[in-house]
């Protein structure tokens, strides 16, 4: 019912997270019917993005390549950050979420994946050697483990504790009842974590 070129675009757009086929088709038709320069500009930005954006050489965050071909993110370049405090996350999305909170004054390290034996991801597939070098180079004193509260996230946290627990202080982000949430609808694990992570009322 639609031209092959449009069908290919819809198929590509539908591969984006959270975008179904109907939404992808709506996006594609909007780009065609816009009549302006949106589609050419979007295409040019996508090409430029792939050329200019690379993982940060220090932490794995997204970074723009400078004129010398070096990619270092704004967090790693920021001299106000506490280099002795390192937050370990699984993905760049997690780093951005922690950063939005405004509570992290240190720096980050992105693992890129979680320990998952069922998916064939063992300890050797995690960048533990790079993390070890980062700890030594920056004189890190505390690792904040900010992996998700899932089976793989917990397994990864235990692995990090085993590997680095004797070298630095390790802490785990708390998990529990979200702000504004009702206890009635919280699951057992969430409530258990909230109780275990309780603190004194100031």
N, C-alpha and C positions, 0 to 999 in steps of 0.2 A: 504493500500500500504506500510505502514511502521510498524515495530514491535511495540507492545503495550508499551514496556518500553520506546522506543524513543518517541512515541506519548505522553506519560505522561510528559516527560521532555519538549517537545515542548509546551505543554499546560501550564506548570508552567512558562516557560520562557516568554510566551506571556502575562502573567499577569503583567509583569514589565512595568512601564510607558514608553511609546514611543516605545515599542517593539511589532510589529505585528506578525502574524503567520509566514509569510515568513522569517522575520528576526530571529524569534525564531528557526525556522527549520534550518536556516543557522548556528546559534550558536551551536545548538545541534549536527549537522553533523560535525562541526569543532572539537568539543570536542571529538567525537568518532574517527574521522580520524586523530587527532593530533598525536596519537601514543606515546606521551610523558607522563609527569606526570601532565599536566595541569588540567585534570578532577579531579584526586584525591586531588591535592592541593587546587583547587577551593572548592571542597566539604568540606575539612578539615577547610578551612578559614571560610566558611559559618557556620559550626557548632561552631567554636570558636567565631565567631562574635556574635552569639546569646547568648553565655555564658558570654562574656566579655564586651559587650556594653550595657549600660543602660542609661536612662535619667539622666542628672545631678540633684543631689538632691536640688540644689539651683535655677536653672533657666530652666531646662527642655531640655537643649541642649544635644547632644550626648556626652557620656563620657565613658571612660574605667574603669572598676571596678578594684580597687587596691587589694592588698593582704588581706586587712582587710574587703573587701566587700563593701567599700565606693566608690561611683561614683561622682566625681566632675570634671567638664570640665576645660580646660586650661584657658578659659576666666575668670571664677570665681576664679581660683587659682592665676591669674596674679595680683601681688600687684601694678602694675603700672596703673591699670584701675581705673577710677573715679567712686567710688561706689555711688556717689550722682546723677549720670546720668544713667537712666535705659531705655533701648529701648525695647518696647513691640512688639513682632512679633507673627504671627499666627502659623508658622511652622518652623521647624529646617531649612528647605530649605531657608526660608526668612532670618533667622539669618545668614546663610552662605553667602548669597548674600550681605547683609549689611556689613558683616565682610570683604568680598573681596574688598569693596570700599575703605577700609583703613580710612574712615572718622569717625568711631565710636570709641570714646576713653573711653566710659563707659562700662556698663555691659548689660545683656539681661534678658528678661523673655519671655518664650514661652507659649502662651496660649493653643496651641494644636488644636484649632478650632476657628471658628468665630461665632458670634451671627447669627443665621439663623432660624427664626420661621418656615419657610416653611419646613425645614428639622428636625424640632423638637428640635433645639438647642436654649434654652433660657438662660437667665442670670445665672440660677442655674447650668447650665452645664459648665460654664466657671470658671476657678480657681481664682476667684476674692479674695477669702479669703487668698489664698497663696500669691497673689500679694500684698494684703494689709499688710500682715506680713513682706514681703520682703521690702516694703517701710519703715516700722517702724524699722526693724533690721538694714538696711543699711543707714538710715537717708537720703533717696532719696529726692532730691529737684526738679528734673525734670523728667517727663515721656515723652519719645519720642514715639509717637504712629506710628508704621510702619506697619500698616495693609494695605492690597491692596486697590487700588481705585475702589472697587466694591461695590455693594449694601450692601453685608454682611460686608465688610471691613469698610464701612462708619458707618453702624449701630453699629458695635463693637467699633469704635472710639468714637461715641456719648455716648455709655454706659460707657466707661472708663472716659470720661469727666464728666459725671454725678456722677459717683462713687468717683472719686479722684480729681476732679477739684478744690475743696476747700482745699485740703491738700497739693498738690504739683503743680508746674507749669506744664502744659501740652502743648506739641507741636506736630504738625503733619508733617510728611515728605511731602515735596512738590511733586507734580506730574505735568507733562506737556510734552512738545515736547522733544523727545529723542535727544541726541546729534547726529548730522549728519542727522536728519530727515527734511523733507520738510513740511512747513506749509500747502501746498496744499493738503497733504494726511492725515492731522491730523483731528480727529473728533471734534465735537463741545465741548464735555465735556473736552477733553484733552486741547484744546486751551483755554477754559474758566479757567481751573485750572492754566494753564501757566500764564495767565494774572493776575489772583488773587494772584499768588505766586511771582509776579515780585519783583525785588529788585534793589537797586541803583547800577549803574555801578561805580566800584571803579576807 
